[in-house]
Structure formats: structure tokens, C-alpha cells
Amino acid sequence: MKTIVIIGGSSGIGRAVVEQLLEGDNFVLNYSKNATSKGILDQKVVNIDFDVTTEQPLPQLPDEVNGLVYCPGSIQLLPFKRIQSDVFVKDFELNVGGFIRTLQQLLPAISKVENSSVVTFSSVAVQRGMNFHSVVAASKGALEALTRSLAAEFAPKIRFNCVAPSLTDTPLAERLLNTDQKKQTSADRHPLKSIGTPSDIASMVNFLLSDKSRWITGQVLHIDGGLSTL
């Protein structure tokens, strides 16, 4: 049985990742805000309340970890001239600082396992210039670069990859998709004329955690309905 640590697995894409992991031979530790009240109830899941933006150490650290998925993110869509500098700092702290602290604590356990896998999340806005996405693009762009650097540093022992979705139908994106018109407008922007679902993204994440992806590292995989390239 593999041990997988999910940071932010109580809702949205993270929850879909956990649900798919439970279909296989996996034991999941889900660290997230209010995890014990919103987490998945299953004998193979341990839900642990934790705020990744704090300096507190992760509780209940496992001895060995086969995979780590860092899911936290935000959607700060604002005109650049209205953004205070601390907004950039807080977003960076969530997306990059939190991941760094998490990985540093789990690295000894991840290093004990052959072909372990770490997955981060970026955004289609990093590679495709988009209005009002400067906050998101700045922090997620840094996370992409960090993921590639770590892939080089820890090969061949640990694989690092990043998934870059477009707008996905999750609670985080609710205000952007809360009417039929908004959903249709968003769908029409994508070559595949649809909006991504959490399970669409989770399928790629679980592939990257599996042994089937043993020859993939240092990649940013765009699961975005074709928006980034077509």
C-alpha cells in the first residue's frame, strides 16, 4: 500500500484526487483547513486540520511517503493598478512558501521510497497572458520554476511534476461560474468547448503519482481544454 500526502484534499480538485486514490491500494493523509469536518470518511484516509500558511510543523508525519500533492491555491483577479503589494506577497506565501515548508518537512520520508512523486499545481495563466491574472501568474510561475529545479536536483530518486489547469468547476471558482451564462462564456473560450471538472484534473495527478509515469519528471502538463496552445 502506498502512502500519499495531500495538502488541501477536502474540496475541489484535491478532494477528487483523494477519491480516485481510494480506488487503488493507497493510504491518504489529508492536511487541510477544517479537514476533520470536510474530509472524506474512509478507513484509508486520515483527515488532519492544518493551515499551510503557518510556521507550525506538520502533525502526524509518516515514516515513508510515496507521493505528495500540494493543492492550495487562490484566484485573485484584479486590475494591476488596484493591487497592493501585500496581495502578491500573501499569494506567494500560499502557493510557494507553503509548498517549500511542506516539502522540507516531508523530504526525509519521501526520500526513503524509490520512484516517489511530487505534484504541484500551476495555472494556464502562466503560459498564456490573461487580463487581471498578474497575481496568479506571478506565484504559479514561480512554482513551475521551483518544480523544474527540484526535479533536476532530486533525479533520479524523486520525480517532480506540475499540472496547469484552466478554469475548473470547483468551489474556488464558484463566483466565476455561478450562472449559466458565465459557464457558457467560459466553455466557449476553450477549443474543446467545455469547462474542466475536478475529476479531469485528478486523473492526471493520479497518473503522475503512479508507477505508470516513472519516466516523467520536470514537466508542466497543461490540462486546459486546449486553451494554452490552440
C-alpha positions as CSV (number, residue, x, y, z in Angstrom):
1,M,0.0,0.0,0.0
2,K,1.3,3.4,-0.9
3,T,1.2,6.4,1.4
4,I,0.1,9.6,-0.2
5,V,0.1,13.0,1.4
6,I,-2.4,15.5,0.1
7,I,-2.2,19.2,1.2
8,G,-5.7,20.6,0.6
9,G,-7.7,17.4,-0.1
10,S,-11.0,18.4,1.4
11,S,-12.6,20.2,-1.6
12,G,-12.3,20.8,-5.3
13,I,-9.5,19.1,-7.2
14,G,-7.8,17.9,-4.0
15,R,-10.9,16.0,-2.9
16,A,-11.2,14.4,-6.4
17,V,-7.6,13.3,-6.1
18,V,-8.3,11.6,-2.8
19,E,-11.5,9.9,-4.1
20,Q,-9.6,8.5,-7.1
21,L,-6.7,7.4,-4.9
22,L,-9.1,5.4,-2.7
23,E,-10.0,3.3,-5.8
24,G,-6.5,1.8,-5.6
25,D,-4.2,0.4,-2.9
26,N,-3.4,3.7,-1.2
27,F,-3.4,5.2,2.3
28,V,-4.0,9.0,2.3
29,L,-3.1,11.7,4.8
30,N,-5.2,14.8,4.0
31,Y,-3.9,18.0,5.6
32,S,-6.2,21.0,5.1
33,K,-8.2,23.6,6.9
34,N,-11.2,22.0,8.7
35,A,-10.2,18.7,7.3
36,T,-11.9,16.7,10.1
37,S,-15.3,18.3,9.3
38,K,-15.0,18.3,5.5
39,G,-12.7,15.4,4.8
40,I,-13.6,12.1,3.2
41,L,-14.7,9.4,5.7
42,D,-12.9,6.2,4.9
43,Q,-10.7,3.8,6.8
44,K,-7.8,4.5,4.4
45,V,-7.9,8.3,4.9
46,V,-6.7,10.3,7.9
47,N,-8.0,13.9,7.9
48,I,-5.7,16.4,9.7
49,D,-6.6,20.0,10.4
50,F,-3.7,22.2,9.2
51,D,-3.1,25.7,7.9
52,V,-0.3,25.6,5.4
53,T,0.3,29.4,5.8
54,T,1.5,29.0,9.4
55,E,5.1,28.2,10.6
56,Q,3.8,25.3,12.7
57,P,5.2,21.8,11.8
58,L,3.0,19.2,10.1
59,P,1.4,16.9,12.7
60,Q,1.4,13.1,12.4
61,L,4.4,13.0,10.0
62,P,4.5,9.5,8.3
63,D,7.8,7.5,8.2
64,E,7.6,6.9,4.5
65,V,5.8,8.8,1.7
66,N,5.3,7.6,-1.8
67,G,3.7,10.8,-3.1
68,L,2.9,14.4,-2.2
69,V,0.3,16.6,-3.9
70,Y,0.2,20.3,-3.0
71,C,-3.2,21.6,-3.9
72,P,-3.7,25.0,-2.2
73,G,-4.3,28.0,-4.5
74,S,-6.3,31.1,-4.9
75,I,-8.0,33.1,-7.7
76,Q,-7.1,36.8,-7.2
77,L,-8.4,38.5,-10.4
78,L,-7.7,42.3,-10.1
79,P,-6.5,45.1,-12.3
80,F,-2.8,45.6,-11.6
81,K,-3.2,49.2,-10.7
82,R,-5.6,48.3,-7.8
83,I,-3.3,45.6,-6.3
84,Q,-1.5,46.3,-3.1
85,S,2.0,44.7,-2.9
86,D,1.0,42.6,0.1
87,V,-1.6,40.8,-2.1
88,F,1.3,39.5,-4.2
89,V,3.2,38.5,-1.0
90,K,0.3,36.6,0.6
91,D,-0.4,34.7,-2.6
92,F,3.2,33.8,-3.0
93,E,3.3,32.7,0.6
94,L,0.3,30.4,0.0
95,N,1.4,28.9,-3.3
96,V,5.2,28.8,-2.9
97,G,6.1,29.4,0.7
98,G,3.6,26.8,1.9
99,F,4.9,24.2,-0.6
100,I,8.5,24.8,0.5
101,R,7.8,24.3,4.2
102,T,5.7,21.2,3.5
103,L,8.3,19.6,1.2
104,Q,11.2,20.3,3.6
105,Q,9.4,18.5,6.4
106,L,8.3,15.5,4.3
107,L,11.6,15.2,2.3
108,P,13.2,12.6,4.6
109,A,10.1,10.4,4.3
110,I,9.8,10.9,0.6
111,S,13.5,10.1,0.1
112,K,13.1,6.7,1.6
113,V,10.9,5.4,-1.2
114,E,12.0,4.5,-4.8
115,N,10.2,6.4,-7.6
116,S,8.4,8.7,-5.2
117,S,6.4,11.5,-6.9
118,V,5.6,15.1,-6.0
119,V,2.9,17.0,-7.9
120,T,2.2,20.8,-7.7
121,F,-0.4,23.0,-9.4
122,S,0.1,25.9,-11.7
123,S,-2.4,27.7,-14.0
124,V,-2.9,28.2,-17.7
125,A,-2.4,31.9,-17.0
126,V,1.4,31.4,-16.6
127,Q,2.0,30.5,-20.2
128,R,-0.9,32.4,-21.7
129,G,-1.1,36.1,-20.9
130,M,-4.5,36.9,-19.4
131,N,-6.1,40.1,-18.2
132,F,-6.2,40.6,-14.4
133,H,-4.2,37.4,-13.7
134,S,-0.9,39.1,-12.6
135,V,-1.2,37.8,-9.0
136,V,-1.9,34.2,-10.0
137,A,0.6,34.2,-12.8
138,A,3.4,35.5,-10.6
139,S,3.1,33.0,-7.8
140,K,2.2,30.0,-10.0
141,G,5.0,30.9,-12.4
142,A,7.5,30.7,-9.5
143,L,6.1,27.4,-8.5
144,E,6.6,26.0,-12.0
145,A,10.2,27.1,-12.0
146,L,10.7,25.6,-8.5
147,T,9.2,22.3,-9.6
148,R,11.6,22.0,-12.5
149,S,14.6,22.9,-10.3
150,L,13.7,20.3,-7.8
151,A,13.2,17.7,-10.5
152,A,16.7,18.3,-11.6
153,E,18.2,18.3,-8.1
154,F,16.4,15.1,-6.9
155,A,16.6,13.0,-10.0
156,P,16.6,10.0,-10.2
157,K,15.3,9.4,-6.7
158,I,12.2,11.7,-6.6
159,R,10.1,12.9,-9.6
160,F,8.6,16.4,-9.6
161,N,5.9,17.5,-12.0
162,C,3.3,20.3,-12.2
163,V,-0.2,20.3,-13.5
164,A,-1.5,23.5,-15.1
165,P,-5.3,23.6,-15.4
166,S,-7.6,26.2,-16.9
167,L,-10.7,27.3,-15.1
168,T,-12.2,24.3,-13.4
169,D,-15.7,23.9,-11.9
170,T,-14.7,23.9,-8.2
171,P,-15.8,25.8,-5.1
172,L,-12.8,28.1,-5.6
173,A,-14.1,29.2,-9.0
174,E,-17.7,29.4,-7.9
175,R,-18.1,33.2,-8.3
176,L,-16.8,32.9,-11.9
177,L,-19.2,30.1,-12.8
178,N,-22.3,30.9,-10.8
179,T,-24.6,31.5,-13.8
180,D,-25.4,29.5,-16.9
181,Q,-24.2,32.5,-19.0
182,K,-20.8,32.6,-17.2
183,K,-20.4,28.9,-17.7
184,Q,-21.2,29.1,-21.4
185,T,-18.9,32.0,-21.9
186,S,-16.0,30.2,-20.2
187,A,-16.7,27.0,-22.1
188,D,-16.7,28.8,-25.4
189,R,-13.2,30.2,-24.8
190,H,-11.8,26.7,-24.8
191,P,-11.2,24.8,-28.1
192,L,-12.9,21.8,-26.6
193,K,-15.9,24.0,-25.7
194,S,-16.3,22.7,-22.2
195,I,-15.2,23.5,-18.6
196,G,-12.9,21.2,-16.8
197,T,-14.1,19.1,-13.9
198,P,-12.1,18.2,-10.7
199,S,-12.0,14.5,-11.9
200,D,-10.4,15.6,-15.2
201,I,-7.5,17.1,-13.3
202,A,-7.4,14.4,-10.7
203,S,-6.9,11.7,-13.4
204,M,-3.7,13.4,-14.5
205,V,-2.5,13.8,-10.9
206,N,-3.1,10.2,-10.1
207,F,-1.3,9.1,-13.2
208,L,1.7,11.2,-12.1
209,L,1.6,9.5,-8.7
210,S,1.5,6.0,-10.2
211,D,4.4,3.9,-11.5
212,K,3.0,4.3,-15.0
213,S,4.6,7.7,-15.1
214,R,8.0,6.5,-13.9
215,W,9.8,8.2,-16.9
216,I,8.2,11.6,-16.5
217,T,9.8,14.4,-14.4
218,G,10.3,18.1,-14.6
219,Q,7.2,18.6,-16.7
220,V,4.4,21.1,-16.7
221,L,1.3,19.3,-18.0
222,H,-1.5,21.6,-19.4
223,I,-4.9,20.1,-18.7
224,D,-6.8,23.1,-20.0
225,G,-9.2,22.1,-22.9
226,G,-6.6,23.3,-25.4
227,L,-6.6,26.9,-24.2
228,S,-2.8,27.3,-23.8
229,T,-1.8,26.1,-27.3
230,L,-4.8,26.3,-29.7
